[in-house]
Amino acid sequence: MDKRGTGILRMDKFCDEWKLPRPEFKEQGGYFGIVFRNPQYYTKIPEIKVGLNKRQKKAINLIKNRGEITRKDYMSLNKVSNKTAYIELNMLVGENILKVVGKGRSTKYIFR
């Protein structure tokens, strides 16, 4: 009985220990619910200290929403060439904002 009523505190504690987002508590229509975010899709957005161009800012916003971007996505989003997409994405990698995951056609860029 000593643990009864401590569930929310324990959930918060474990989420903090495992560096996961805390659960969200909602009451709707007379029902109480808890929303847990999938850690696979939870990404902490790095602090950006360098000046980005408009295309890079669009890419950052896309990554915030989807969690990743490919060079093809960057080309389509900004109407630029393959080479420009490569240069600008790798500039973000060089600034430790993004990291590269995968190789070849399956290469994706995600937040570091």
Rosetta constraint file for C-alpha pairs under 8 A:
AtomPair CA 3 CA 7 HARMONIC 7.61 0.50
AtomPair CA 6 CA 10 HARMONIC 6.15 0.50
AtomPair CA 7 CA 11 HARMONIC 6.12 0.50
AtomPair CA 8 CA 12 HARMONIC 6.24 0.50
AtomPair CA 9 CA 13 HARMONIC 6.12 0.50
AtomPair CA 10 CA 14 HARMONIC 6.13 0.50
AtomPair CA 11 CA 15 HARMONIC 6.11 0.50
AtomPair CA 11 CA 22 HARMONIC 7.65 0.50
AtomPair CA 11 CA 23 HARMONIC 7.63 0.50
AtomPair CA 12 CA 16 HARMONIC 6.14 0.50
AtomPair CA 12 CA 22 HARMONIC 5.83 0.50
AtomPair CA 12 CA 23 HARMONIC 7.37 0.50
AtomPair CA 13 CA 17 HARMONIC 6.20 0.50
AtomPair CA 14 CA 18 HARMONIC 6.06 0.50
AtomPair CA 15 CA 19 HARMONIC 5.83 0.50
AtomPair CA 15 CA 20 HARMONIC 4.84 0.50
AtomPair CA 15 CA 21 HARMONIC 6.28 0.50
AtomPair CA 15 CA 22 HARMONIC 5.67 0.50
AtomPair CA 16 CA 20 HARMONIC 6.17 0.50
AtomPair CA 16 CA 21 HARMONIC 7.55 0.50
AtomPair CA 16 CA 22 HARMONIC 7.29 0.50
AtomPair CA 20 CA 39 HARMONIC 6.36 0.50
AtomPair CA 20 CA 42 HARMONIC 7.67 0.50
AtomPair CA 21 CA 36 HARMONIC 7.89 0.50
AtomPair CA 21 CA 37 HARMONIC 6.72 0.50
AtomPair CA 21 CA 39 HARMONIC 7.68 0.50
AtomPair CA 21 CA 42 HARMONIC 7.40 0.50
AtomPair CA 22 CA 36 HARMONIC 7.38 0.50
AtomPair CA 23 CA 34 HARMONIC 6.33 0.50
AtomPair CA 23 CA 35 HARMONIC 5.45 0.50
AtomPair CA 23 CA 36 HARMONIC 4.85 0.50
AtomPair CA 23 CA 37 HARMONIC 6.99 0.50
AtomPair CA 24 CA 34 HARMONIC 5.61 0.50
AtomPair CA 24 CA 35 HARMONIC 4.97 0.50
AtomPair CA 24 CA 36 HARMONIC 6.72 0.50
AtomPair CA 25 CA 32 HARMONIC 7.34 0.50
AtomPair CA 25 CA 33 HARMONIC 5.85 0.50
AtomPair CA 25 CA 34 HARMONIC 4.69 0.50
AtomPair CA 25 CA 35 HARMONIC 6.42 0.50
AtomPair CA 26 CA 32 HARMONIC 5.81 0.50
AtomPair CA 26 CA 33 HARMONIC 5.19 0.50
AtomPair CA 26 CA 34 HARMONIC 6.32 0.50
AtomPair CA 26 CA 35 HARMONIC 7.77 0.50
AtomPair CA 27 CA 31 HARMONIC 5.51 0.50
AtomPair CA 27 CA 32 HARMONIC 4.44 0.50
AtomPair CA 27 CA 33 HARMONIC 6.19 0.50
AtomPair CA 28 CA 32 HARMONIC 6.56 0.50
AtomPair CA 28 CA 33 HARMONIC 7.92 0.50
AtomPair CA 37 CA 41 HARMONIC 7.72 0.50
AtomPair CA 37 CA 42 HARMONIC 6.97 0.50
AtomPair CA 38 CA 42 HARMONIC 6.38 0.50
AtomPair CA 39 CA 43 HARMONIC 7.88 0.50
AtomPair CA 41 CA 67 HARMONIC 6.55 0.50
AtomPair CA 43 CA 67 HARMONIC 7.18 0.50
AtomPair CA 43 CA 111 HARMONIC 7.20 0.50
AtomPair CA 44 CA 111 HARMONIC 7.64 0.50
AtomPair CA 45 CA 64 HARMONIC 7.49 0.50
AtomPair CA 45 CA 111 HARMONIC 6.54 0.50
AtomPair CA 46 CA 97 HARMONIC 6.30 0.50
AtomPair CA 46 CA 111 HARMONIC 6.99 0.50
AtomPair CA 46 CA 112 HARMONIC 7.16 0.50
AtomPair CA 47 CA 97 HARMONIC 7.90 0.50
AtomPair CA 48 CA 97 HARMONIC 6.95 0.50
AtomPair CA 50 CA 95 HARMONIC 7.78 0.50
AtomPair CA 52 CA 56 HARMONIC 5.79 0.50
AtomPair CA 52 CA 57 HARMONIC 6.21 0.50
AtomPair CA 53 CA 57 HARMONIC 6.32 0.50
AtomPair CA 54 CA 58 HARMONIC 6.29 0.50
AtomPair CA 55 CA 59 HARMONIC 6.34 0.50
AtomPair CA 55 CA 78 HARMONIC 5.93 0.50
AtomPair CA 56 CA 60 HARMONIC 6.18 0.50
AtomPair CA 56 CA 88 HARMONIC 7.09 0.50
AtomPair CA 56 CA 89 HARMONIC 7.66 0.50
AtomPair CA 57 CA 61 HARMONIC 6.30 0.50
AtomPair CA 58 CA 62 HARMONIC 6.29 0.50
AtomPair CA 58 CA 77 HARMONIC 7.77 0.50
AtomPair CA 58 CA 78 HARMONIC 7.95 0.50
AtomPair CA 59 CA 63 HARMONIC 6.23 0.50
AtomPair CA 59 CA 69 HARMONIC 7.30 0.50
AtomPair CA 59 CA 74 HARMONIC 6.55 0.50
AtomPair CA 59 CA 77 HARMONIC 7.75 0.50
AtomPair CA 60 CA 64 HARMONIC 6.22 0.50
AtomPair CA 61 CA 65 HARMONIC 6.46 0.50
AtomPair CA 62 CA 66 HARMONIC 5.98 0.50
AtomPair CA 62 CA 67 HARMONIC 7.59 0.50
AtomPair CA 62 CA 68 HARMONIC 7.49 0.50
AtomPair CA 62 CA 69 HARMONIC 7.14 0.50
AtomPair CA 63 CA 67 HARMONIC 4.60 0.50
AtomPair CA 63 CA 68 HARMONIC 4.76 0.50
AtomPair CA 63 CA 69 HARMONIC 5.94 0.50
AtomPair CA 63 CA 110 HARMONIC 6.88 0.50
AtomPair CA 63 CA 111 HARMONIC 7.67 0.50
AtomPair CA 64 CA 68 HARMONIC 7.83 0.50
AtomPair CA 67 CA 110 HARMONIC 6.34 0.50
AtomPair CA 67 CA 111 HARMONIC 7.73 0.50
AtomPair CA 68 CA 108 HARMONIC 6.31 0.50
AtomPair CA 68 CA 109 HARMONIC 5.53 0.50
AtomPair CA 68 CA 110 HARMONIC 4.75 0.50
AtomPair CA 68 CA 111 HARMONIC 7.67 0.50
AtomPair CA 69 CA 73 HARMONIC 6.05 0.50
AtomPair CA 69 CA 74 HARMONIC 6.92 0.50
AtomPair CA 69 CA 108 HARMONIC 5.64 0.50
AtomPair CA 69 CA 109 HARMONIC 5.27 0.50
AtomPair CA 69 CA 110 HARMONIC 6.77 0.50
AtomPair CA 70 CA 74 HARMONIC 6.32 0.50
AtomPair CA 70 CA 107 HARMONIC 6.46 0.50
AtomPair CA 70 CA 108 HARMONIC 4.73 0.50
AtomPair CA 70 CA 109 HARMONIC 6.12 0.50
AtomPair CA 71 CA 75 HARMONIC 6.16 0.50
AtomPair CA 71 CA 82 HARMONIC 7.20 0.50
AtomPair CA 71 CA 85 HARMONIC 5.93 0.50
AtomPair CA 71 CA 86 HARMONIC 6.60 0.50
AtomPair CA 71 CA 89 HARMONIC 7.64 0.50
AtomPair CA 71 CA 107 HARMONIC 7.83 0.50
AtomPair CA 71 CA 108 HARMONIC 7.42 0.50
AtomPair CA 72 CA 76 HARMONIC 6.18 0.50
AtomPair CA 72 CA 82 HARMONIC 7.58 0.50
AtomPair CA 73 CA 77 HARMONIC 5.91 0.50
AtomPair CA 74 CA 78 HARMONIC 6.02 0.50
AtomPair CA 74 CA 79 HARMONIC 7.92 0.50
AtomPair CA 74 CA 80 HARMONIC 7.76 0.50
AtomPair CA 74 CA 85 HARMONIC 6.02 0.50
AtomPair CA 75 CA 79 HARMONIC 5.32 0.50
AtomPair CA 75 CA 80 HARMONIC 4.95 0.50
AtomPair CA 75 CA 81 HARMONIC 6.13 0.50
AtomPair CA 75 CA 82 HARMONIC 6.41 0.50
AtomPair CA 75 CA 85 HARMONIC 5.87 0.50
AtomPair CA 76 CA 80 HARMONIC 7.21 0.50
AtomPair CA 80 CA 84 HARMONIC 6.18 0.50
AtomPair CA 80 CA 85 HARMONIC 6.56 0.50
AtomPair CA 81 CA 85 HARMONIC 6.27 0.50
AtomPair CA 82 CA 86 HARMONIC 6.13 0.50
AtomPair CA 83 CA 87 HARMONIC 6.16 0.50
AtomPair CA 84 CA 88 HARMONIC 6.06 0.50
AtomPair CA 85 CA 89 HARMONIC 5.94 0.50
AtomPair CA 86 CA 90 HARMONIC 6.01 0.50
AtomPair CA 87 CA 91 HARMONIC 6.12 0.50
AtomPair CA 88 CA 92 HARMONIC 6.60 0.50
AtomPair CA 89 CA 93 HARMONIC 6.44 0.50
AtomPair CA 89 CA 98 HARMONIC 7.99 0.50
AtomPair CA 89 CA 109 HARMONIC 7.84 0.50
AtomPair CA 90 CA 94 HARMONIC 6.03 0.50
AtomPair CA 91 CA 95 HARMONIC 6.31 0.50
AtomPair CA 92 CA 96 HARMONIC 6.45 0.50
AtomPair CA 92 CA 97 HARMONIC 5.41 0.50
AtomPair CA 92 CA 98 HARMONIC 5.65 0.50
AtomPair CA 93 CA 97 HARMONIC 5.78 0.50
AtomPair CA 93 CA 98 HARMONIC 4.64 0.50
AtomPair CA 93 CA 99 HARMONIC 5.47 0.50
AtomPair CA 93 CA 100 HARMONIC 7.36 0.50
AtomPair CA 94 CA 98 HARMONIC 8.00 0.50
AtomPair CA 96 CA 112 HARMONIC 6.55 0.50
AtomPair CA 97 CA 111 HARMONIC 5.95 0.50
AtomPair CA 97 CA 112 HARMONIC 5.73 0.50
AtomPair CA 98 CA 109 HARMONIC 6.07 0.50
AtomPair CA 98 CA 110 HARMONIC 5.33 0.50
AtomPair CA 98 CA 111 HARMONIC 4.41 0.50
AtomPair CA 98 CA 112 HARMONIC 4.89 0.50
AtomPair CA 99 CA 109 HARMONIC 5.62 0.50
AtomPair CA 99 CA 110 HARMONIC 5.55 0.50
AtomPair CA 99 CA 111 HARMONIC 6.08 0.50
AtomPair CA 99 CA 112 HARMONIC 5.20 0.50
AtomPair CA 100 CA 107 HARMONIC 6.73 0.50
AtomPair CA 100 CA 108 HARMONIC 5.89 0.50
AtomPair CA 100 CA 109 HARMONIC 4.82 0.50
AtomPair CA 100 CA 110 HARMONIC 6.68 0.50
AtomPair CA 101 CA 107 HARMONIC 5.69 0.50
AtomPair CA 101 CA 108 HARMONIC 5.20 0.50
AtomPair CA 101 CA 109 HARMONIC 6.10 0.50
AtomPair CA 101 CA 110 HARMONIC 7.30 0.50
AtomPair CA 102 CA 106 HARMONIC 5.65 0.50
AtomPair CA 102 CA 107 HARMONIC 4.47 0.50
AtomPair CA 102 CA 108 HARMONIC 6.33 0.50
AtomPair CA 103 CA 107 HARMONIC 4.71 0.50
